[in-house]
Amino acid sequence: MNTILFDDSRWESLLPLTFTKPVSYLRTGILTFKERWEKSLKHKVSCLSKDYLAEKFPVCAEDVNLLINSGVFPESGLIKEIKQLKINEVLVSDNVILAAVLEKRDILKLSRSNLDGLSIKNTSPVLQIRNTWDLFKINGDAIKFDYKLLTRARKSEKISKTNRLVNAKNIFIEKGAKVEFAVINAEAGPVYIGKEAEIMEGSLIRGPFALCEHAVVKMGAKIYGPTTIGPHSKVGGEINNSVISAYSNKAHDGFLGNSVLGEWCNLGADTNNSNLKNNYAEVKLWSYESERFEKTGLQFCGLIMGDHSKCGINTMFNTGTVVGICSNLFGDGFMRNFIPSFSWGGASGFTVFTLPKVFEVASIVMARREINLDEADKKIIAQVFDATKKYRQF
């Protein structure tokens, strides 16, 4: 059956990470949610999200469609229940719509939580994300889930004898990966090294850990799990329980903990973030839904940074900082805890990072990876620029 991953109200609670993409394109564990469902169902899926994202992420609808919530994991029990759904039946858990089988004319009902005329079936709680911090909070479970999904009935490539391994049976190396003179401890969780990825000499890594394809861990890095390094990203220094999305870099010394970086981000040398308040109090984060700081229930929570944002050398981020998309940050002193999208500056003050300059920088950065900033990307960024104008009262 034609399958569509649909975004519900969690799209807003996952901002700024979802400003430029559907929920299903977010990464936690080893895979994005879209990749995870496609591997589990063994067929391609499309996405139903905000209208302004539709050109770049088009939905493919047929006469009858299976719709699945973008933010849930394809656990075996859930898949079994989903496959038993009949037309006009909806699977619900804790008032969250998990899946439904609907005709083409009815597919918008789920995103609007309109269940009139549909038959509701209840099920037990499932593994899912609801907020930005869930991406690092559940990352250990997500890495373990994806590790089994990707390595089942497969044999790891051989790893060089120059490395020191703990619980080697829990380490999987894909073809073309390079690992030399590193210490890898997989006792607390699996370690996955993707295709053509590299761990340079002197690195110290504790699982659960995922290094996705073409990503690089630079010399002498210290990484504590659960941590994910997305495709084509480069990291160094000290990292703890963080998710770094594709094409983003934290390539130098400095600390990043309990954090999520979007795509095309860059942290300058010796950038540090705090992940624990001096008084050990619960961390609050900026919420785009309520437009105020909200409790997270977490004692450890660091930096949430949207796509295409960057910071200069020696940048200091406070505990629980949210940075929007397309911001360029620099200067001494601690950054404020909420930095709107398209901000240029730092502790001494901000100006607007204008769209022509944003496009210029993004084009240069992406061209280095032989990727073009196309018109669909520009339209999305321009839409977010207009939508976030109210936050930029500089």
Secondary structure, DSSP 4 states (H G I P E B T S, - for coil): -EEEEE--THHHHTTTTTTTS-GGG-EETTEEHHHHHHHHHTS--EEE--GGGTTTS-----SEEEEEETTB---HHHHHHHHT--TTEEEEETTEEEEEEEEGGGTHHHHTT--TT-EEEE-----B--STTHHHHTHHHHHHHHHHHHHTT--PPP--TTSEEESGGGEEE-TT-EE-S-EEE-SSS-EEE-TT-EE-TT-EEESSEEE-TT-EEPTT-EEESSEEE-TT-EE-SEEES-EE-TT-EE-SSSEEES-EE-TT-EE-TT-EE--B-TT-PPPEEEETTTTEEEE-S-SB--EEE-TT-EE-TT-EE-SSEEE-SS-EE-SSSBPPSEE-TTEEEETTEEEE--HHHHHHHHHHHHHTTT----HHHHHHHHHHHHHTGGG---
